[in-house]
Amino acid sequence: MSQQVFEAITRALVDGESAALVTIIKTEGSTPQRVGAKMLVYADGRTVGTIGGGCYENDAFWKAREALETRRPVVASYELTDDFAEESGLVCGGQMEVYIEPLEPTPPLYIVGAGHIAYHLAAMAAGVGFRVHVVDDREKFANVERFPDAAEVVVDSIPEWLHRAAIPTFAYAVIVTRGHRHDLDALRVLATHDLRYLGLIGSRAKVSRIFESLMEESMPAECLRRVHAPIGLDIGAVTPQEIAVSILAELIAVKYGRAGRDDAETPAHSLSWTPKSVETS
């Protein structure tokens, strides 16, 4: 059974599906399954494997679904002699603990723009486990020599490529192009995607102008509320290298549930700083 679960984990990660792994880590007395028994719970409710059935497995199932929402692991304990277990007829006289671990595929990071900030961000992001994709319309900047650690480097019209790209919902996207027009074109496409993270570089004034332009085009306000702008954590960053660090810090915070788009009071005021450099080339 464990082999079946391991194969399902591999397929889920390759296919970009999130799932939670439920594993029995401790037992005392008589229990339906031994330590190491596993059940994989997908975000859509499918399961592979079992930890013994009954009400406690159902409870673990829902805790696994919750762990997928919070992206945090949890340990659950069950007494198999109480009323909770009696409902399913599994009164075995024992106790057990299960570890529920949310599993996520390698997070893809789409860096829109290939200038100085993108250069530093791509190298650091790849080093901490992001699968980096870079897109720009300038071959001089978007090439494998400058981005050797990227999984993909694209030279194409930015809005046209973004329209065609199959960007998954668990992806992270950072807009750091060389100018207002390119930022606007990129955000026009990406703001309609429900992504794990979407950030836009620029001063508050620039961000406000871009948001106003999109709202004049009838962009729904809820789409703009998804945007982290100005981008990055407030660490007083000035240079492209420092700004890249601040952006990556925010990506990591979002990855581990330490920062989210709901922190923002308004779409254009999700953070309390204005980067000194808003150009990437």
HUPEZI-V879252 format. One record per residue. N is the residue number from 1. PSI is psi in radians with two decimals (NA if undefined). Layout:
BEGIN
n->{N,N}
psi->{PSI,PSI}
END
This chain:
BEGIN
n->{1,2,3,4,5,6,7,8,9,10,11,12,13,14,15,16,17,18,19,20,21,22,23,24,25,26,27,28,29,30,31,32,33,34,35,36,37,38,39,40,41,42,43,44,45,46,47,48,49,50,51,52,53,54,55,56,57,58,59,60,61,62,63,64,65,66,67,68,69,70,71,72,73,74,75,76,77,78,79,80,81,82,83,84,85,86,87,88,89,90,91,92,93,94,95,96,97,98,99,100,101,102,103,104,105,106,107,108,109,110,111,112,113,114,115,116,117,118,119,120,121,122,123,124,125,126,127,128,129,130,131,132,133,134,135,136,137,138,139,140,141,142,143,144,145,146,147,148,149,150,151,152,153,154,155,156,157,158,159,160,161,162,163,164,165,166,167,168,169,170,171,172,173,174,175,176,177,178,179,180,181,182,183,184,185,186,187,188,189,190,191,192,193,194,195,196,197,198,199,200,201,202,203,204,205,206,207,208,209,210,211,212,213,214,215,216,217,218,219,220,221,222,223,224,225,226,227,228,229,230,231,232,233,234,235,236,237,238,239,240,241,242,243,244,245,246,247,248,249,250,251,252,253,254,255,256,257,258,259,260,261,262,263,264,265,266,267,268,269,270,271,272,273,274,275,276,277,278,279,280,281}
psi->{-0.70,-0.65,-0.72,-0.70,-0.77,-0.70,-0.69,-0.66,-0.80,-0.79,-0.72,-0.77,-0.68,-0.68,-0.07,0.44,2.42,2.54,2.83,2.35,2.14,2.12,2.29,2.13,-0.22,2.40,2.63,2.38,-2.67,2.17,2.65,-0.53,2.76,2.96,2.34,-0.27,2.46,2.64,2.29,2.24,2.11,2.81,-0.51,0.07,-0.15,2.66,2.67,2.29,3.14,2.65,0.26,-0.16,-3.03,-3.01,-0.60,-0.58,-0.65,-0.70,-0.74,-0.62,-0.83,-0.56,-0.60,-0.72,-0.68,-0.68,-0.57,-0.55,-0.77,-0.34,0.62,2.40,2.81,2.62,2.27,2.42,2.50,2.33,2.05,0.24,-0.02,-3.12,-0.54,-0.77,-0.58,-0.52,-0.51,0.01,0.24,1.01,1.63,-0.13,0.32,-3.13,2.70,2.73,2.50,2.52,2.18,2.00,2.01,2.32,2.37,2.55,2.84,2.13,2.15,2.42,2.06,1.99,1.96,1.88,2.48,0.55,-2.66,-0.79,-0.75,-0.70,-0.85,-0.68,-0.75,-0.77,-0.78,-0.70,-0.71,-0.61,-0.38,0.24,0.11,2.55,1.88,2.33,2.29,2.35,2.35,2.79,0.18,1.97,-0.49,-0.55,-0.72,1.60,2.78,-0.38,-0.67,-0.46,1.14,-0.38,-0.03,2.48,-0.44,2.34,2.09,2.30,1.90,2.92,2.19,-0.95,-0.64,-0.75,-0.72,-0.63,-0.63,-0.46,2.44,1.43,2.11,2.82,-0.39,0.18,2.78,2.45,2.38,2.16,1.90,0.98,-3.09,-0.02,2.94,-0.84,-0.74,-0.65,-0.78,-0.80,-0.72,-0.76,-0.58,-0.65,-0.89,-0.49,-0.35,-0.13,2.43,1.47,2.83,-0.67,2.39,2.08,2.57,2.19,2.69,2.86,2.89,-0.68,-0.76,-0.77,-0.76,-0.72,-0.74,-0.76,-0.73,-0.71,-0.74,-0.63,-0.57,-0.43,0.15,0.46,2.20,2.45,-0.59,-0.48,-0.69,-0.42,-0.28,-0.23,2.27,1.90,2.31,2.70,2.67,2.78,2.64,1.60,0.20,0.47,2.48,-0.91,2.83,-0.69,-0.76,-0.68,-0.67,-0.70,-0.77,-0.64,-0.82,-0.66,-0.68,-0.68,-0.77,-0.71,-0.74,-0.71,-0.69,0.29,0.35,-0.15,2.51,2.93,-0.34,-0.14,-0.34,2.43,-0.67,2.76,-0.65,0.12,0.78,-0.27,2.89,0.63,2.87,2.05,2.51,-0.47,2.15,0.00,2.62,0.07,NA}
END
